[in-house]
Amino acid sequence: MSRFLPLFPLNIVVFPGEKLNLHIFEPRYRQLIMECLTYDTTFGIPVYLENGIGEYGTEIKILSLEKKYLGGEMDIKTKGLGIFKIKEFQKQVPGRLYSGGEIEDVKLVHDDEPLQRIQIIELLRQLYTALGIQSLMIKLKDNFQSYEVAHHLGFTTQQEYALLQCVKESDRLEIILEHLTRIVPVVLETERLKERVKLNGHFKNLVPPNF
């Protein structure tokens, strides 16, 4: 069943459960946010790509209005809810400044794939260690969800958008696993190359071969 949702297109992917801070400055989106605050309603962030607005996006709930400036600008804290697909897009809602559209909620399948997660955790450990960002591993639990790591994989916006369109958790984990399997060896080799480059020009205490 479709329903109407005010839309705020952005060149980012917001995943369910993700918390996002936004600075609102355009008049059309100030109007949208004020209506959501007044009536305690949600809005959607569809992904804006190079070729236009994508069909898929994430419903957003406003958690708090952190600051309102004299000029009408606002700082808000939000959280991603579910994923939707746009059935009919309106560039400008009648009588409003902002966009909107008829959307359908996307039902997600929460299937469990423990082996995929084990492999992903090991690859992430190697990747983050090589990059010196091991702190990202601290909060990662064995039963993590794909959305929890999606922004920390080096994905492009297009790759994150492809992940957003996947209904099954196992499919999202497989995309992540394939990506890490491909890039981790490259990163590790790059780090080894950097170490070899650093050695050039240094005095070396080399032991000649015994022959």
Phi and psi in degrees as a GROMACS rama.xvg file:
@    title "Ramachandran Plot"
@    xaxis  label "Phi"
@    yaxis  label "Psi"
@TYPE xy
-90.7381  160.309  SER-2
-150.939  163.287  ARG-3
-87.8252  142.537  PHE-4
-144.587  128.647  LEU-5
-61.8256  143.103  PRO-6
-123.088  141.51  LEU-7
-129.781  80.4792  PHE-8
-62.9389  134.683  PRO-9
-141.025  155.304  LEU-10
-85.5677  48.8488  ASN-11
-142.03  162.338  ILE-12
-110.514  126.052  VAL-13
-108.879  127.365  VAL-14
-97.7911  153.599  PHE-15
-54.5488  134.513  PRO-16
88.6203  -13.7872  GLY-17
-75.3544  138.379  GLU-18
-98.1328  134.994  LYS-19
-136.52  128.261  LEU-20
-95.8065  132.189  ASN-21
-127.425  140.247  LEU-22
-104.275  116.509  HIS-23
-100.815  120.958  ILE-24
-130.083  -26.7909  PHE-25
-72.853  138.793  GLU-26
-54.3935  -40.1832  PRO-27
-65.1186  -35.9297  ARG-28
-86.5453  -22.8383  TYR-29
-64.3462  -39.956  ARG-30
-63.3078  -44.6362  GLN-31
-59.4539  -49.0717  LEU-32
-65.8016  -40.2848  ILE-33
-63.066  -37.8308  MET-34
-67.6364  -39.5244  GLU-35
-64.3242  -39.7863  CYS-36
-68.204  -39.793  LEU-37
-66.7951  -43.0811  THR-38
-104.707  5.49997  TYR-39
54.1218  51.1826  ASP-40
-114.989  172.881  THR-41
-107.05  171.471  THR-42
-140.094  173.349  PHE-43
-119.271  145.69  GLY-44
-113.168  96.3107  ILE-45
-78.7156  151.226  PRO-46
-79.952  126.447  VAL-47
-97.0931  115.047  TYR-48
-107.994  178.395  LEU-49
-57.2784  -36.084  GLU-50
-93.8798  13.936  ASN-51
120.681  -164.255  GLY-52
-81.9473  127.021  ILE-53
-73.1549  162.016  GLY-54
-72.036  -24.752  GLU-55
-106.708  150.663  TYR-56
-161.934  -173.406  GLY-57
-125.359  134.137  THR-58
-73.6131  138.764  GLU-59
-122.043  133.528  ILE-60
-107.906  133.33  LYS-61
-80.9168  123.059  ILE-62
-86.0294  -39.2247  LEU-63
-164.98  151.546  SER-64
-94.9583  108.695  LEU-65
-81.8962  -37.6046  GLU-66
-157.626  140.488  LYS-67
-122.73  125.897  LYS-68
-89.5742  162.482  TYR-69
-60.2039  -33.0292  LEU-70
-80.0567  -0.260507  GLY-71
99.9014  -8.49059  GLY-72
-68.1275  157.601  GLU-73
-141.079  148.891  MET-74
-110.425  125.074  ASP-75
-129.193  152.362  ILE-76
-106.841  133.676  LYS-77
-133.485  171.083  THR-78
-142.634  137.078  LYS-79
-74.729  135.149  GLY-80
-102.868  -110.887  LEU-81
-98.396  175.26  GLY-82
-99.3869  144.235  ILE-83
-130.737  163.419  PHE-84
-121.549  130.656  LYS-85
-77.7932  125.666  ILE-86
-94.3021  -35.7446  LYS-87
-148.603  120.159  GLU-88
-100.118  134.85  PHE-89
-115.172  117.262  GLN-90
-61.0383  -35.2682  LYS-91
-142.433  121.608  GLN-92
-68.2387  135.106  VAL-93
-53.3866  126.498  PRO-94
81.0134  3.50432  GLY-95
-129.583  166.006  ARG-96
-90.6849  -22.4265  LEU-97
-97.1005  172.115  TYR-98
-84.9801  167.479  SER-99
-164.573  -176.836  GLY-100
-179.412  162.859  GLY-101
-84.4262  126.779  GLU-102
-126.655  158.203  ILE-103
-119.393  136.09  GLU-104
-71.2359  139.876  ASP-105
-96.0537  121.777  VAL-106
-85.0817  122.205  LYS-107
-91.4953  147.688  LEU-108
-105.182  116.634  VAL-109
-96.2423  64.084  HIS-110
-79.8813  154.836  ASP-111
-109.324  131.304  ASP-112
-133.901  81.1372  GLU-113
-59.2509  -38.3466  PRO-114
-63.0814  -40.2465  LEU-115
-60.7079  -42.7776  GLN-116
-65.0969  -39.866  ARG-117
-60.6626  -45.1315  ILE-118
-65.9984  -40.4017  GLN-119
-65.4661  -43.2828  ILE-120
-59.5252  -42.0055  ILE-121
-65.6895  -41.7766  GLU-122
-67.5133  -38.5466  LEU-123
-64.3791  -39.3145  LEU-124
-59.6674  -45.1348  ARG-125
-64.5899  -42.1642  GLN-126
-65.87  -50.798  LEU-127
-67.7232  -33.7389  TYR-128
-64.5225  -44.7632  THR-129
-62.7006  -35.3936  ALA-130
-89.5378  -4.51356  LEU-131
73.4969  28.7262  GLY-132
-125.034  46.612  ILE-133
-60.7117  -20.0898  GLN-134
-59.8791  -23.5733  SER-135
-66.8835  -19.4885  LEU-136
-82.1898  -18.5661  MET-137
-58.9206  -45.116  ILE-138
-90.8455  1.27268  LYS-139
-82.3774  115.087  LEU-140
-90.1065  161.967  LYS-141
-61.2516  -30.5647  ASP-142
-100.945  30.387  ASN-143
-56.9892  156.516  PHE-144
-101.315  152.33  GLN-145
-54.9116  -37.7707  SER-146
-64.0055  -25.2469  TYR-147
-68.9655  -26.1683  GLU-148
-111.702  -4.35773  VAL-149
-59.1017  -31.9552  ALA-150
-86.5351  -0.378246  HIS-151
-119.746  35.5537  HIS-152
-120.369  -3.29031  LEU-153
79.0871  19.5887  GLY-154
-68.2699  148.297  PHE-155
-78.5761  168.656  THR-156
-60.3067  -38.0787  THR-157
-63.4722  -39.6405  GLN-158
-68.5751  -39.5753  GLN-159
-65.2042  -36.5169  GLU-160
-66.0099  -38.9611  TYR-161
-61.7932  -38.9832  ALA-162
-65.9944  -38.8288  LEU-163
-60.538  -30.4207  LEU-164
-81.3409  -10.4439  GLN-165
-77.7265  127.438  CYS-166
-80.5893  -37.7661  VAL-167
-93.9407  136.587  LYS-168
-60.7725  -38.7263  GLU-169
-62.8007  -34.9861  SER-170
-68.9218  -39.3791  ASP-171
-65.464  -41.7905  ARG-172
-64.0806  -35.9838  LEU-173
-66.9115  -39.8943  GLU-174
-61.8359  -43.7177  ILE-175
-64.1357  -43.3517  ILE-176
-63.3038  -43.4171  LEU-177
-63.2825  -41.1891  GLU-178
-62.3713  -48.705  HIS-179
-66.5203  -38.85  LEU-180
-60.3928  -31.8871  THR-181
-81.3281  -42.4501  ARG-182
-90.871  -27.5648  ILE-183
-59.9395  -47.2182  VAL-184
-58.6585  -35.3952  PRO-185
-66.1656  -44.3266  VAL-186
-64.3512  -43.8833  VAL-187
-63.0849  -41.0818  LEU-188
-66.8444  -37.9593  GLU-189
-62.2533  -41.7789  THR-190
-65.6594  -39.1545  GLU-191
-65.0553  -38.8662  ARG-192
-62.8202  -42.0985  LEU-193
-60.5517  -40.1814  LYS-194
-65.5252  -39.1093  GLU-195
-66.8584  -38.0488  ARG-196
-64.4766  -38.924  VAL-197
-62.0631  -31.3739  LYS-198
-72.4952  -26.8406  LEU-199
-62.4972  131.38  ASN-200
93.3979  -12.5131  GLY-201
-85.2459  153.891  HIS-202
-70.987  130.252  PHE-203
-114.018  134.834  LYS-204
-96.3371  88.5927  ASN-205
-100.902  138.778  LEU-206
-95.8386  118.364  VAL-207
-68.1679  151.242  PRO-208
-66.3453  144.914  PRO-209
-93.8253  103.64  ASN-210
